[in-house]
Amino acid sequence: MANEVALLRFLRDAPTMGDALLVAGDLFEFWFGWRRVIPRRGFAVAAALAELAARMPVSMLGGNHDRWGRQSWADAGIIWSRGLLELRVGEHRIHALHGDGVAERPGRVSWSHRLIGHPLTASTFGLLHPDLGVWLVDRLSPWLGELHSTAEQKAASAARQLEYARQRMASNPGPWMLIMGHTHVPALEEISPARFYLNPGPWIDEQCYAVVTPEGARLRQF
């Protein structure tokens, strides 16, 4: 609850801290964009995002916890993508993606991301009654994610994600910055002269975020 209260304060104050907001994914423990139903869990945050989108541009990446929501966020005036978002800060081009499927350990977690991300899985899940769907997610999520990762495993995932960022930016010289989430490990690395990789870090427990300006980026805590 304290995290949600802090997040609502952050969204209320966001226009005083910048010109636009990017949510890098996994803002919700679970979110599904049903056609006629808005999930009760997370409703206050969703409403605050919709209100903020009326005041400033808001872009959002679908993470592996909240990847199913394109139409609901579009209805709220939010730019949403399950894959790549291309943004601009001043004259600089930025690429942003959540990062699931990049840094997972081989095995159960890796195949579960592929299974959950399949379009047929989402279509089938959408046929369930929302109460049943959320009940299933609550029961299955400990087995499908990385909730019990050790500090060493998280560091290894962050290292794999950084290496992916290096390779991606080496093969694509256009973007000035690559922003990713997913590992929830804050990072700001200069990949090559004046080109950067940024992970703003986790909101849960630490209230991490980042500020990006034409001069660069800064990691912060709210």
GROMACS elastic network, one bead per residue, 0.5 to 0.9 nm:
[ bonds ]
;  ai    aj funct       b0    kb
    1     4     6  0.51185   500
    1     5     6  0.62551   500
    1     6     6  0.86500   500
    2     5     6  0.51121   500
    2     6     6  0.61738   500
    2     7     6  0.85383   500
    2   205     6  0.88967   500
    3     6     6  0.51366   500
    3     7     6  0.60740   500
    3     8     6  0.86492   500
    3   203     6  0.76381   500
    3   204     6  0.62054   500
    3   205     6  0.67977   500
    3   206     6  0.87304   500
    3   207     6  0.75412   500
    4     8     6  0.61410   500
    4     9     6  0.86067   500
    4    42     6  0.85784   500
    4    44     6  0.86043   500
    4    45     6  0.74606   500
    4   204     6  0.88254   500
    5     8     6  0.52002   500
    5     9     6  0.63589   500
    5    10     6  0.86884   500
    6     9     6  0.50882   500
    6    10     6  0.61708   500
    6    11     6  0.87368   500
    6   207     6  0.77889   500
    6   222     6  0.79896   500
    7    11     6  0.61762   500
    7    12     6  0.85167   500
    7    45     6  0.76684   500
    7   203     6  0.80930   500
    7   207     6  0.78797   500
    7   222     6  0.88576   500
    8    11     6  0.51530   500
    8    12     6  0.61474   500
    8    13     6  0.86408   500
    8    44     6  0.79861   500
    8    45     6  0.64702   500
    8    48     6  0.67995   500
    8    49     6  0.88991   500
    9    12     6  0.50454   500
    9    13     6  0.61786   500
    9    14     6  0.84801   500
   10    13     6  0.51402   500
   10    14     6  0.58146   500
   10   222     6  0.73504   500
   11    14     6  0.50480   500
   11    15     6  0.80879   500
   11    45     6  0.85478   500
   11    48     6  0.67282   500
   11    49     6  0.70292   500
   11    52     6  0.68373   500
   12    15     6  0.75195   500
   12    16     6  0.88555   500
   12    48     6  0.75580   500
   12    51     6  0.89347   500
   12    52     6  0.72864   500
   13    16     6  0.56105   500
   13    17     6  0.69335   500
   14    17     6  0.51691   500
   14    18     6  0.64442   500
   14    19     6  0.83157   500
   14    20     6  0.81580   500
   14    21     6  0.75525   500
   14    52     6  0.81112   500
   14    56     6  0.88407   500
   15    18     6  0.55576   500
   15    19     6  0.63184   500
   15    20     6  0.75197   500
   15    21     6  0.86830   500
   15    52     6  0.82018   500
   15    55     6  0.75462   500
   15    56     6  0.68875   500
   16    19     6  0.81558   500
   17    20     6  0.89250   500
   17   211     6  0.81517   500
   18    21     6  0.75330   500
   18   211     6  0.76861   500
   18   212     6  0.86435   500
   18   213     6  0.88192   500
   19    56     6  0.65831   500
   19    57     6  0.74469   500
   20    56     6  0.57156   500
   20    58     6  0.59147   500
   20    59     6  0.80071   500
   21    53     6  0.88893   500
   21    56     6  0.76749   500
   21    57     6  0.64389   500
   21    59     6  0.62177   500
   21    60     6  0.82607   500
   22    25     6  0.89984   500
   22    57     6  0.86111   500
   22    58     6  0.59863   500
   22    60     6  0.56386   500
   22    61     6  0.78291   500
   22    96     6  0.88769   500
   23    26     6  0.84073   500
   23    27     6  0.71960   500
   23    58     6  0.77970   500
   23    59     6  0.62754   500
   23    61     6  0.61184   500
   23    62     6  0.87081   500
   24    27     6  0.76887   500
   24    59     6  0.85678   500
   24    60     6  0.61924   500
   24    61     6  0.51536   500
   24    62     6  0.75514   500
   24    63     6  0.74166   500
   24    96     6  0.75649   500
   24    97     6  0.70742   500
   24    98     6  0.57706   500
   24   179     6  0.77825   500
   24   180     6  0.65261   500
   24   181     6  0.54215   500
   24   182     6  0.79991   500
   24   199     6  0.85951   500
   24   200     6  0.81710   500
   25    28     6  0.80759   500
   25    60     6  0.66489   500
   25    64     6  0.76199   500
   25    65     6  0.78671   500
   25    66     6  0.70206   500
   25    67     6  0.78484   500
   25    82     6  0.89641   500
   25    97     6  0.83544   500
   25    98     6  0.57347   500
   25   180     6  0.87109   500
   25   181     6  0.65107   500
   25   182     6  0.71424   500
   26    29     6  0.65637   500
   26    30     6  0.79273   500
   26    61     6  0.82649   500
   26    62     6  0.69895   500
   26    64     6  0.65696   500
   26    65     6  0.52984   500
   26    66     6  0.57438   500
   26    67     6  0.81084   500
   26    98     6  0.83356   500
   26   181     6  0.80664   500
   26   182     6  0.71475   500
   27    30     6  0.84689   500
   27    31     6  0.89326   500
   27    62     6  0.87269   500
   27    63     6  0.78195   500
   27    65     6  0.80014   500
   27    66     6  0.72476   500
   27   203     6  0.80465   500
   27   204     6  0.89997   500
   28    31     6  0.61201   500
   28    41     6  0.88520   500
   28    42     6  0.69056   500
   28    45     6  0.89491   500
   28    63     6  0.87847   500
   28    65     6  0.65850   500
   28    66     6  0.60475   500
   29    42     6  0.87233   500
   29    65     6  0.56622   500
   29    66     6  0.70782   500
   30    41     6  0.85097   500
   30    42     6  0.86150   500
   30    64     6  0.87344   500
   30    65     6  0.50089   500
   30    66     6  0.52366   500
   30    67     6  0.86135   500
   30   134     6  0.81870   500
   30   137     6  0.78206   500
   30   138     6  0.89165   500
   31    39     6  0.71664   500
   31    41     6  0.84680   500
   31    42     6  0.80316   500
   31    65     6  0.68164   500
   31    67     6  0.72995   500
   31    68     6  0.66433   500
   31    69     6  0.70945   500
   32    38     6  0.83161   500
   32    39     6  0.74660   500
   32    66     6  0.65533   500
   32    67     6  0.74465   500
   32    69     6  0.56120   500
   32    72     6  0.89183   500
   32   122     6  0.88676   500
   32   126     6  0.82172   500
   32   130     6  0.89269   500
   33    36     6  0.85174   500
   33    37     6  0.76036   500
   33    38     6  0.71839   500
   33    39     6  0.81862   500
   33    66     6  0.89960   500
   33    67     6  0.89779   500
   33    68     6  0.56244   500
   33    70     6  0.70707   500
   33    71     6  0.69507   500
   33    72     6  0.56575   500
   33    73     6  0.82858   500
   33   126     6  0.84489   500
   34    37     6  0.53086   500
   34    38     6  0.68404   500
   34    39     6  0.83135   500
   34    68     6  0.86295   500
   34    69     6  0.78172   500
   34    71     6  0.88988   500
   34    72     6  0.78542   500
   34   126     6  0.65677   500
   34   130     6  0.79206   500
   35    38     6  0.84402   500
   35    71     6  0.82915   500
   35    72     6  0.79246   500
   35   126     6  0.86026   500
   37    40     6  0.88708   500
   37   130     6  0.77591   500
   38    41     6  0.87406   500
   38    43     6  0.71310   500
   38    72     6  0.84341   500
   39    42     6  0.67994   500
   39    43     6  0.62771   500
   39   130     6  0.78887   500
   39   134     6  0.88642   500
   40    43     6  0.52215   500
   40    44     6  0.83993   500
   41    44     6  0.81092   500
   42    45     6  0.54075   500
   42    46     6  0.62340   500
   42    47     6  0.86994   500
   43    46     6  0.50026   500
   43    47     6  0.60621   500
   43    48     6  0.85226   500
   44    47     6  0.51672   500
   44    48     6  0.61799   500
   44    49     6  0.86878   500
   45    49     6  0.61668   500
   45    50     6  0.86478   500
   46    49     6  0.51043   500
   46    50     6  0.62985   500
   46    51     6  0.86831   500
   46    73     6  0.86674   500
   46    76     6  0.89036   500
   47    50     6  0.51005   500
   47    51     6  0.62115   500
   47    52     6  0.85828   500
   47    76     6  0.86330   500
   48    51     6  0.50341   500
   48    52     6  0.60611   500
   48    53     6  0.85726   500
   49    53     6  0.60953   500
   49    54     6  0.88173   500
   49    58     6  0.78572   500
   49    76     6  0.80165   500
   49    78     6  0.81395   500
   50    53     6  0.50926   500
   50    54     6  0.67285   500
   50    58     6  0.87721   500
   50    73     6  0.79489   500
   50    75     6  0.87786   500
   50    76     6  0.50170   500
   50    77     6  0.68336   500
   50    78     6  0.72709   500
   51    54     6  0.54045   500
   51    55     6  0.70460   500
   51    76     6  0.81833   500
   52    55     6  0.51498   500
   52    56     6  0.62097   500
   52    57     6  0.80341   500
   52    58     6  0.74488   500
   53    56     6  0.52703   500
   53    57     6  0.56170   500
   53    58     6  0.53897   500
   53    59     6  0.87650   500
   53    76     6  0.72214   500
   53    77     6  0.59622   500
   53    78     6  0.61757   500
   54    57     6  0.77097   500
   54    58     6  0.88647   500
   54    76     6  0.84854   500
   54    77     6  0.72838   500
   57    77     6  0.84354   500
   57    78     6  0.73866   500
   57    79     6  0.81334   500
   58    77     6  0.78765   500
   58    78     6  0.53622   500
   58    79     6  0.63743   500
   58    80     6  0.87269   500
   59    78     6  0.56827   500
   59    80     6  0.58291   500
   59    81     6  0.82342   500
   59    85     6  0.83116   500
   60    73     6  0.84599   500
   60    78     6  0.69875   500
   60    79     6  0.61002   500
   60    81     6  0.65465   500
   60    82     6  0.86759   500
   60    85     6  0.85323   500
   61    66     6  0.87501   500
   61    67     6  0.77012   500
   61    79     6  0.85503   500
   61    80     6  0.57698   500
   61    81     6  0.51037   500
   61    82     6  0.57652   500
   61    83     6  0.72039   500
   61    84     6  0.79612   500
   61    85     6  0.75549   500
   61    96     6  0.79364   500
   61    97     6  0.65609   500
   61    98     6  0.61365   500
   62    65     6  0.77667   500
   62    66     6  0.54997   500
   62    68     6  0.69781   500
   62    69     6  0.75514   500
   62    70     6  0.83182   500
   62    80     6  0.71129   500
   62    81     6  0.60394   500
   62    83     6  0.75366   500
   62    97     6  0.85609   500
   62    98     6  0.69082   500
   63    66     6  0.51384   500
   63    68     6  0.87123   500
   63    82     6  0.72305   500
   63    97     6  0.87757   500
   63    98     6  0.56844   500
   63    99     6  0.79218   500
   63   100     6  0.71817   500
   63   181     6  0.81845   500
   63   182     6  0.70391   500
   64    67     6  0.55725   500
   64    68     6  0.89130   500
   64    98     6  0.81540   500
   64    99     6  0.88506   500
   64   100     6  0.63996   500
   64   113     6  0.72060   500
   64   116     6  0.80585   500
   64   117     6  0.76755   500
   64   145     6  0.88257   500
   64   182     6  0.78580   500
   65    68     6  0.85535   500
   65   145     6  0.88859   500
   66    69     6  0.71355   500
   67    70     6  0.81058   500
   67    81     6  0.85102   500
   67    82     6  0.61286   500
   67   117     6  0.80285   500
   68    71     6  0.88394   500
   68    82     6  0.81226   500
   68   122     6  0.73436   500
   69    72     6  0.54632   500
   69    73     6  0.61514   500
   69    74     6  0.84825   500
   69    80     6  0.81124   500
   69    82     6  0.89567   500
   70    73     6  0.54920   500
   70    74     6  0.60836   500
   70    75     6  0.86534   500
   70    79     6  0.85423   500
   70    80     6  0.59543   500
   70    81     6  0.70895   500
   70    82     6  0.80292   500
   71    75     6  0.60314   500
   71    76     6  0.86285   500
   71    80     6  0.86628   500
   72    75     6  0.52037   500
   72    76     6  0.65841   500
   72    78     6  0.88676   500
   73    77     6  0.65049   500
   73    78     6  0.52445   500
   73    79     6  0.71798   500
   73    80     6  0.65876   500
   74    77     6  0.50757   500
   74    78     6  0.51905   500
   74    79     6  0.62791   500
   74    80     6  0.68745   500
   75    78     6  0.74159   500
   76    79     6  0.89793   500
   79    85     6  0.89243   500
   80    85     6  0.81376   500
   81    84     6  0.64862   500
   81    85     6  0.64044   500
   81    97     6  0.84213   500
   82    85     6  0.85880   500
   82    97     6  0.79234   500
   82    98     6  0.79643   500
   83    96     6  0.83839   500
   83    97     6  0.58555   500
   83    98     6  0.73409   500
   83    99     6  0.87572   500
   84    95     6  0.67670   500
   84    96     6  0.57498   500
   84    98     6  0.80914   500
   85    94     6  0.81488   500
   85    95     6  0.58706   500
   85    96     6  0.51120   500
   85    97     6  0.64032   500
   86    93     6  0.70587   500
   86    94     6  0.57498   500
   86    96     6  0.64518   500
   86   175     6  0.88805   500
   87    92     6  0.84124   500
   87    93     6  0.59693   500
   87    95     6  0.63935   500
   87    96     6  0.76607   500
   88    91     6  0.66831   500
   88    92     6  0.54982   500
   88    94     6  0.56796   500
   88    95     6  0.87012   500
   89    92     6  0.52203   500
   89    93     6  0.66818   500
   89    94     6  0.73366   500
   89   212     6  0.76293   500
   89   213     6  0.64694   500
   89   214     6  0.58212   500
   90    93     6  0.82830   500
   90   213     6  0.77708   500
   90   214     6  0.56502   500
   91   214     6  0.74999   500
   92   175     6  0.73584   500
   92   176     6  0.58924   500
   92   177     6  0.81189   500
   92   214     6  0.69440   500
   93   174     6  0.71999   500
   93   176     6  0.55579   500
   93   177     6  0.70662   500
   94   174     6  0.87153   500
   94   175     6  0.52639   500
   94   176     6  0.58015   500
   94   178     6  0.59805   500
   94   179     6  0.74743   500
   95   175     6  0.61855   500
   95   176     6  0.80906   500
   95   177     6  0.63783   500
   95   179     6  0.63066   500
   95   180     6  0.87335   500
   96    99     6  0.89262   500
   96   177     6  0.82848   500
   96   178     6  0.57003   500
   96   180     6  0.59046   500
   96   181     6  0.88118   500
   97   100     6  0.87201   500
   97   178     6  0.79835   500
   97   179     6  0.64713   500
   97   180     6  0.52699   500
   97   181     6  0.73542   500
   98   179     6  0.79623   500
   98   180     6  0.50378   500
   98   182     6  0.57341   500
   99   102     6  0.56450   500
   99   103     6  0.72471   500
   99   161     6  0.76089   500
   99   180     6  0.57840   500
   99   181     6  0.61099   500
   99   182     6  0.55579   500
   99   183     6  0.79140   500
  100   103     6  0.67066   500
  100   104     6  0.72802   500
  100   110     6  0.89260   500
  100   113     6  0.73445   500
  100   181     6  0.83828   500
  100   182     6  0.59906   500
  100   183     6  0.82903   500
  101   104     6  0.61690   500
  101   110     6  0.66936   500
  101   111     6  0.89878   500
  101   113     6  0.65774   500
  101   114     6  0.74895   500
  102   110     6  0.89851   500
  102   157     6  0.87526   500
  102   160     6  0.75991   500
  102   161     6  0.64349   500
  102   164     6  0.72267   500
  103   110     6  0.87878   500
  103   156     6  0.83609   500
  103   157     6  0.50474   500
  103   158     6  0.70769   500
  103   159     6  0.81480   500
  103   160     6  0.53181   500
  103   161     6  0.51915   500
  103   162     6  0.88897   500
  103   164     6  0.80874   500
  103   182     6  0.85304   500
  103   183     6  0.76446   500
  104   107     6  0.85056   500
  104   109     6  0.65892   500
  104   110     6  0.55692   500
  104   113     6  0.88520   500
  104   146     6  0.89450   500
  104   157     6  0.63180   500
  104   160     6  0.83101   500
  104   161     6  0.89210   500
  104   183     6  0.89328   500
  105   108     6  0.82308   500
  105   109     6  0.67690   500
  105   110     6  0.63449   500
  105   153     6  0.83785   500
  105   156     6  0.86961   500
  105   157     6  0.72938   500
  106   109     6  0.71098   500
  106   110     6  0.56122   500
  106   111     6  0.80551   500
  107   110     6  0.54818   500
  107   111     6  0.63965   500
  107   112     6  0.86182   500
  108   111     6  0.54588   500
  108   112     6  0.60044   500
  108   113     6  0.87205   500
  108   143     6  0.84942   500
  108   144     6  0.75117   500
  108   145     6  0.88101   500
  109   112     6  0.50843   500
  109   113     6  0.63300   500
  109   114     6  0.88996   500
  109   143     6  0.82772   500
  109   144     6  0.60961   500
  109   145     6  0.60475   500
  109   146     6  0.70691   500
  110   113     6  0.54670   500
  110   114     6  0.67704   500
  110   115     6  0.89775   500
  111   114     6  0.51125   500
  111   115     6  0.62052   500
  111   116     6  0.86589   500
  112   116     6  0.60158   500
  112   117     6  0.83422   500
  112   143     6  0.88988   500
  112   144     6  0.58171   500
  112   145     6  0.78148   500
  113   116     6  0.52453   500
  113   117     6  0.59197   500
  113   118     6  0.85900   500
  113   144     6  0.77345   500
  113   145     6  0.82328   500
  114   117     6  0.52049   500
  114   118     6  0.62798   500
  115   118     6  0.54651   500
  115   121     6  0.70818   500
  116   119     6  0.82523   500
  116   120     6  0.89348   500
  116   121     6  0.60613   500
  116   122     6  0.74108   500
  116   144     6  0.88201   500
  117   120     6  0.85753   500
  117   121     6  0.70890   500
  117   122     6  0.74890   500
  118   121     6  0.54049   500
  118   122     6  0.68763   500
  119   122     6  0.52850   500
  119   123     6  0.62464   500
  119   124     6  0.86764   500
  120   123     6  0.50383   500
  120   124     6  0.60756   500
  120   125     6  0.84813   500
  121   124     6  0.52429   500
  121   125     6  0.60840   500
  121   126     6  0.85935   500
  122   125     6  0.50626   500
  122   126     6  0.61024   500
  122   127     6  0.89198   500
  123   126     6  0.52206   500
  123   127     6  0.68822   500
  124   127     6  0.54742   500
  124   128     6  0.73506   500
  125   128     6  0.55481   500
  125   129     6  0.87413   500
  125   130     6  0.89857   500
  125   133     6  0.68036   500
  126   129     6  0.78421   500
  126   130     6  0.80581   500
  126   133     6  0.81261   500
  127   130     6  0.86708   500
  127   133     6  0.89353   500
  128   131     6  0.82321   500
  128   132     6  0.64612   500
  128   133     6  0.58192   500
  129   132     6  0.53147   500
  129   133     6  0.61152   500
  129   134     6  0.87571   500
  130   134     6  0.60818   500
  130   135     6  0.84014   500
  131   134     6  0.53825   500
  131   135     6  0.61481   500
  131   136     6  0.87070   500
  132   135     6  0.50106   500
  132   136     6  0.61933   500
  132   137     6  0.86839   500
  133   136     6  0.52101   500
  133   137     6  0.63321   500
  133   138     6  0.87652   500
  134   137     6  0.50188   500
  134   138     6  0.61897   500
  134   139     6  0.86930   500
  135   138     6  0.52030   500
  135   139     6  0.64162   500
  135   140     6  0.87592   500
  136   139     6  0.51576   500
  136   140     6  0.60612   500
  136   141     6  0.83254   500
  137   140     6  0.51569   500
  137   141     6  0.55662   500
  138   141     6  0.56873   500
  138   142     6  0.78879   500
  139   142     6  0.71407   500
  139   143     6  0.83722   500
  140   143     6  0.55475   500
  140   144     6  0.63612   500
  140   145     6  0.89155   500
  141   144     6  0.50538   500
  141   145     6  0.60314   500
  141   146     6  0.89623   500
  141   147     6  0.84740   500
  142   145     6  0.60010   500
  142   146     6  0.75317   500
  142   147     6  0.64305   500
  142   148     6  0.80667   500
  143   146     6  0.80090   500
  143   147     6  0.85938   500
  144   147     6  0.88062   500
  145   148     6  0.82799   500
  146   149     6  0.53894   500
  149   152     6  0.79540   500
  149   153     6  0.57555   500
  149   154     6  0.63103   500
  150   153     6  0.51012   500
  150   154     6  0.62550   500
  150   155     6  0.85916   500
  151   154     6  0.51425   500
  151   155     6  0.61542   500
  151   156     6  0.86144   500
  152   155     6  0.50836   500
  152   156     6  0.61756   500
  152   157     6  0.86801   500
  153   156     6  0.50181   500
  153   157     6  0.62079   500
  153   158     6  0.86087   500
  154   157     6  0.50624   500
  154   158     6  0.61554   500
  154   159     6  0.85823   500
  154   183     6  0.68307   500
  154   184     6  0.83855   500
  154   185     6  0.75068   500
  155   158     6  0.50303   500
  155   159     6  0.61449   500
  155   160     6  0.86742   500
  155   183     6  0.86455   500
  155   185     6  0.76948   500
  156   159     6  0.50220   500
  156   160     6  0.62631   500
  156   161     6  0.86377   500
  157   160     6  0.51046   500
  157   161     6  0.61829   500
  157   162     6  0.86302   500
  157   183     6  0.64920   500
  157   185     6  0.89335   500
  158   161     6  0.50341   500
  158   162     6  0.61534   500
  158   163     6  0.86333   500
  158   183     6  0.59213   500
  158   184     6  0.82406   500
  158   185     6  0.63908   500
  158   186     6  0.88001   500
  158   187     6  0.85453   500
  159   162     6  0.50782   500
  159   163     6  0.62353   500
  159   164     6  0.86219   500
  160   163     6  0.50895   500
  160   164     6  0.61925   500
  160   165     6  0.86531   500
  161   165     6  0.62050   500
  161   166     6  0.87115   500
  161   180     6  0.84916   500
  161   183     6  0.78768   500
  162   166     6  0.62909   500
  162   167     6  0.87484   500
  162   187     6  0.86555   500
  162   189     6  0.83603   500
  162   197     6  0.75597   500
  163   166     6  0.50507   500
  163   167     6  0.63095   500
  163   168     6  0.85811   500
  164   167     6  0.51780   500
  164   168     6  0.60225   500
  164   169     6  0.85299   500
  165   168     6  0.51062   500
  165   169     6  0.60306   500
  165   170     6  0.83656   500
  165   178     6  0.70841   500
  165   179     6  0.89217   500
  165   180     6  0.87176   500
  165   191     6  0.80105   500
  165   197     6  0.65985   500
  166   169     6  0.53885   500
  166   170     6  0.60308   500
  166   171     6  0.86812   500
  166   191     6  0.60780   500
  166   192     6  0.85418   500
  166   197     6  0.80695   500
  167   170     6  0.50847   500
  167   171     6  0.62689   500
  167   172     6  0.86113   500
  168   171     6  0.52998   500
  168   172     6  0.61305   500
  168   173     6  0.88009   500
  168   178     6  0.88489   500
  169   173     6  0.59398   500
  169   174     6  0.79963   500
  169   175     6  0.73041   500
  169   176     6  0.87685   500
  169   177     6  0.85006   500
  169   178     6  0.76650   500
  169   191     6  0.77819   500
  169   192     6  0.87625   500
  169   195     6  0.84248   500
  169   196     6  0.88791   500
  169   197     6  0.88224   500
  170   173     6  0.61895   500
  170   191     6  0.86511   500
  170   192     6  0.86027   500
  172   175     6  0.71159   500
  173   176     6  0.80363   500
  175   178     6  0.69006   500
  175   195     6  0.77329   500
  175   196     6  0.89238   500
  176   194     6  0.73515   500
  176   196     6  0.64742   500
  176   197     6  0.88351   500
  177   194     6  0.88513   500
  177   195     6  0.57330   500
  177   197     6  0.56847   500
  177   198     6  0.72344   500
  177   216     6  0.89866   500
  178   195     6  0.84305   500
  178   196     6  0.63765   500
  178   198     6  0.62052   500
  178   199     6  0.86334   500
  179   196     6  0.84707   500
  179   197     6  0.59887   500
  179   199     6  0.58256   500
  179   200     6  0.79859   500
  180   183     6  0.84882   500
  180   197     6  0.78526   500
  180   198     6  0.64018   500
  180   199     6  0.51722   500
  180   200     6  0.77996   500
  181   184     6  0.59929   500
  181   185     6  0.80073   500
  181   186     6  0.85871   500
  181   198     6  0.84454   500
  181   199     6  0.54514   500
  181   200     6  0.68959   500
  181   201     6  0.68956   500
  181   202     6  0.83270   500
  182   185     6  0.82089   500
  182   199     6  0.85417   500
  182   201     6  0.86049   500
  182   202     6  0.88592   500
  183   186     6  0.84320   500
  183   199     6  0.83358   500
  183   201     6  0.78062   500
  183   202     6  0.84459   500
  184   199     6  0.74186   500
  184   200     6  0.76529   500
  184   203     6  0.83187   500
  185   199     6  0.68184   500
  185   200     6  0.76445   500
  185   202     6  0.67210   500
  186   198     6  0.76323   500
  186   199     6  0.50478   500
  186   200     6  0.51044   500
  186   202     6  0.72043   500
  186   208     6  0.77613   500
  186   209     6  0.85754   500
  186   219     6  0.75397   500
  187   197     6  0.74553   500
  187   198     6  0.55465   500
  187   200     6  0.66610   500
  187   201     6  0.71402   500
  187   219     6  0.78741   500
  188   196     6  0.69673   500
  188   197     6  0.57412   500
  188   199     6  0.65255   500
  188   200     6  0.80641   500
  188   217     6  0.76955   500
  188   218     6  0.78280   500
  188   219     6  0.74566   500
  189   192     6  0.88524   500
  189   195     6  0.85020   500
  189   196     6  0.55757   500
  189   197     6  0.51738   500
  189   198     6  0.66252   500
  190   193     6  0.66864   500
  190   194     6  0.66418   500
  190   195     6  0.56809   500
  190   197     6  0.64168   500
  190   198     6  0.89148   500
  191   194     6  0.78985   500
  191   195     6  0.56584   500
  191   196     6  0.52637   500
  191   197     6  0.64345   500
  192   195     6  0.52448   500
  192   196     6  0.71437   500
  193   196     6  0.83314   500
  194   216     6  0.85052   500
  196   216     6  0.83348   500
  196   217     6  0.86618   500
  198   201     6  0.89158   500
  198   210     6  0.83849   500
  198   217     6  0.79300   500
  198   219     6  0.87534   500
  199   202     6  0.89639   500
  199   209     6  0.87057   500
  199   210     6  0.81243   500
  199   219     6  0.86761   500
  200   203     6  0.87487   500
  200   208     6  0.63246   500
  200   210     6  0.51278   500
  200   211     6  0.86745   500
  200   218     6  0.88736   500
  200   219     6  0.64036   500
  200   220     6  0.81278   500
  201   206     6  0.83808   500
  201   207     6  0.83531   500
  201   208     6  0.54470   500
  201   209     6  0.64265   500
  201   210     6  0.82337   500
  201   219     6  0.83684   500
  202   205     6  0.74672   500
  202   206     6  0.62789   500
  202   207     6  0.64551   500
  202   208     6  0.54092   500
  202   209     6  0.75609   500
  203   206     6  0.54925   500
  203   209     6  0.70781   500
  203   221     6  0.86037   500
  203   222     6  0.89128   500
  204   207     6  0.59778   500
  204   208     6  0.80595   500
  205   208     6  0.86198   500
  206   221     6  0.69265   500
  206   222     6  0.82108   500
  207   220     6  0.84401   500
  207   221     6  0.54001   500
  207   222     6  0.54347   500
  208   219     6  0.73845   500
  208   220     6  0.58345   500
  208   222     6  0.64396   500
  209   218     6  0.86978   500
  209   219     6  0.61842   500
  209   220     6  0.54014   500
  209   221     6  0.59758   500
  209   222     6  0.72630   500
  210   217     6  0.67841   500
  210   218     6  0.55389   500
  210   220     6  0.54963   500
  210   221     6  0.80574   500
  211   216     6  0.84439   500
  211   217     6  0.55439   500
  211   218     6  0.53374   500
  211   219     6  0.66612   500
  211   220     6  0.74353   500
  212   215     6  0.78477   500
  212   216     6  0.58265   500
  212   218     6  0.65994   500
  212   219     6  0.89554   500
  213   216     6  0.53318   500
  213   217     6  0.61297   500
  213   218     6  0.87020   500
  214   217     6  0.82530   500
